[in-house]
Amino acid sequence: MRTALLIVILVLGGLFAFLNRHALMFPHTLNLGFVTYTAVPLGLILLVAAGILALIFYFWAGVSSLRAQADTARLLRDMETLRVSLDSQEGSRFAQLQTHLDERFRVLGSGTPDRSGEEVAALTARIDALQRDMNVQLAQIDDYLKRRLG
């Protein structure tokens, strides 16, 4: 889109220059402060300067776009690293939970009936606390990703 716009502007500028070539080539006196030139086509100089500025702006916008894409790519790499890290942490937490549950069920299976109810209630409370903690962490990750991605 940007290239097409630049081409259209340059073509219109060229058409303007062709249609007004006599006015653009009309000799003028150019005073730069320290030197004075006579019979200089000032209109042509201004037209060429405008074309050069348009090209400079075009390339500056392209570099700006490339920098934005590089920042986005870096952010995506960071997010992927974070996701892998969180997946490994989640896996280790599930392994710890499984070990804890296996141990508790083994204790419950060999324990007395009176203590079994207390153990089950404590285990249920522990599972609920772990679930709340995991939900909070997932919500924080979701908020972080929404802030970063807009």
C-alpha positions in Angstrom: 0.0 0.0 0.0 2.8 2.4 1.0 4.7 1.6 -2.2 1.7 2.2 -4.4 1.0 5.5 -2.7 4.6 6.6 -3.3 4.5 5.6 -6.9 1.2 7.5 -7.4 2.7 10.6 -5.8 5.9 10.4 -7.9 3.9 9.9 -11.1 1.7 12.9 -10.3 4.8 15.0 -9.5 6.4 13.9 -12.8 3.2 14.8 -14.6 3.1 18.2 -12.9 6.7 18.8 -13.8 6.1 17.9 -17.4 3.1 20.1 -17.7 4.9 23.0 -16.1 8.4 22.5 -17.4 8.7 26.0 -18.6 7.9 27.5 -15.2 10.1 25.0 -13.4 13.0 25.8 -15.7 12.6 29.6 -15.4 15.9 31.1 -14.3 16.0 32.7 -10.8 18.6 34.2 -8.5 19.5 31.9 -5.6 21.1 33.4 -2.5 22.4 30.9 0.0 23.8 33.6 2.3 27.5 33.0 1.6 27.2 32.7 -2.2 24.7 33.9 -4.9 23.9 31.9 -8.0 22.2 33.5 -11.0 20.0 31.8 -13.6 19.2 28.8 -11.5 16.0 26.8 -12.2 14.6 27.1 -8.6 11.4 25.3 -9.3 13.2 22.3 -10.6 15.5 22.3 -7.5 12.4 22.4 -5.2 10.7 19.6 -7.1 13.7 17.4 -6.9 14.1 18.2 -3.2 10.5 17.2 -2.6 11.0 13.9 -4.4 14.1 13.2 -2.4 12.2 13.9 0.9 9.4 11.6 -0.2 11.9 8.8 -0.8 13.6 9.4 2.5 10.2 9.3 4.3 9.3 6.1 2.5 12.5 4.3 3.6 12.2 5.7 7.1 8.6 4.3 7.3 9.9 0.9 6.0 12.6 0.8 8.7 10.1 1.7 11.3 7.8 -1.1 10.2 10.7 -3.6 10.3 11.6 -2.5 13.8 8.0 -3.0 14.9 7.9 -6.5 13.3 11.2 -7.3 15.1 9.8 -6.2 18.4 6.7 -8.3 17.8 8.8 -11.4 17.0 10.9 -10.9 20.1 7.7 -10.6 22.2 6.4 -13.8 20.7 9.7 -15.6 21.4 9.5 -14.4 25.0 5.9 -15.5 25.3 6.8 -19.0 23.9 9.6 -19.2 26.5 7.2 -18.2 29.2 4.7 -20.8 28.0 7.2 -23.6 28.0 8.4 -22.6 31.5 4.9 -22.5 32.8 4.0 -25.8 31.2 7.0 -27.4 32.9 6.1 -25.8 36.3 2.5 -27.0 35.9 3.7 -30.5 35.1 5.9 -30.6 38.2 3.0 -29.3 40.3 0.7 -32.0 38.9 3.4 -34.6 39.7 3.7 -33.3 43.3 -0.1 -33.4 43.6 -0.3 -36.9 42.3 2.4 -38.0 44.8 0.6 -36.3 47.6 -2.7 -37.8 46.7 -1.2 -41.3 46.4 0.4 -40.9 49.8 -2.9 -39.6 51.3 -5.0 -42.4 49.8 -2.5 -45.0 51.0 -2.7 -43.4 54.6 -6.5 -43.3 54.3 -6.7 -46.9 53.2 -4.6 -48.1 56.2 -6.0 -45.6 58.8 -8.7 -45.8 61.3 -12.3 -44.9 60.3 -12.5 -41.9 62.7 -9.4 -40.2 61.3 -10.4 -41.0 57.7 -13.1 -38.3 57.6 -10.7 -35.7 58.9 -8.1 -36.7 56.4 -10.5 -36.5 53.5 -11.7 -33.0 54.6 -8.1 -31.8 54.9 -7.3 -33.3 51.6 -10.3 -31.7 49.9 -9.3 -28.3 51.4 -5.8 -28.7 50.1 -7.1 -29.6 46.6 -9.4 -26.6 46.7 -6.5 -24.3 47.7 -4.3 -25.7 44.9 -7.1 -25.2 42.4 -7.6 -21.6 43.5 -3.9 -20.9 43.3 -3.7 -22.4 39.8 -6.8 -20.3 38.7 -5.2 -17.1 40.0 -1.9 -17.9 38.2 -3.7 -18.6 35.0 -5.7 -15.4 35.3 -2.4 -13.5 35.8 -0.9 -15.0 32.7 -4.0 -14.2 30.7 -3.9 -10.6 31.9 -0.2 -10.3 31.1 -0.8 -11.7 27.6 -3.8 -9.4 27.0 -1.7 -6.4 28.1 1.2 -7.3 25.8 -0.9 -8.2 22.8 -3.3 -5.3 23.1 
